[in-house]
Amino acid sequence: MASLVLTGDTSGQVTIAAPAVAGTNTATLPAATGTVMVSGNMPAFSAYAGTTTSVTSNTFTKVAFNTEVFDTANCFDSTTNYRFTPTVGGYYQVNVGLQPTAAFSLFAVLYKNGSIYQYGIPANPLNVGSIYGGGGLNTLVFLNGSTDYIEIYAYCGNNITITTGAEKTWFNGLLVRLT
């Protein structure tokens, strides 16, 4: 197997090695200035609500996503502000699911830097056994990698409680494109 080793002036090295399979493989590095992303520096997180959140009628209420499934770059705060503040600027895919404990329409609302950025689409207020239709949100958002942050609020026309658990009330996101 052939490989190319580049050694830096100050420390470290980069090794490019041919794969152990036959065929032609091409890796193209961008000519533009900036950061080349590799799996080690691409922020991604997944968290869920480990405690219930009480939502007062017609009031935007922050959801406490206090249990992390993973946080690849230590950018998600699951103890104080329940927000994602990435250290790499770019476009992020964000996904949210909120599960109420009663059959009412519920909105998931994405806040960016303390202001409403986007409303999700609520599910119909249905009841299937003990499972109620909740609110969801999927979007792309630009975050500058230094001061921008996002967090999730819930909004409902009735007093409700948002339930807990990784399969019911969750918030995740990942970098999909650099600035």
Secondary structure, DSSP 8 states (H G I E B T S, - for coil): --EEEEE-SSS-EEEEE--SSSS-------SSSS----GGG--EEEEE-SS-EEE-TT--EE----EEEEETTS-EETTTT-EE--SS-EEEEEEEEE-BSSS--EEEEEEETTEEEEE-EE----EETTEE--EEEEEEEEE-SSS--EEEEEEESS-EEE--STTTSEEEEEEEEE-
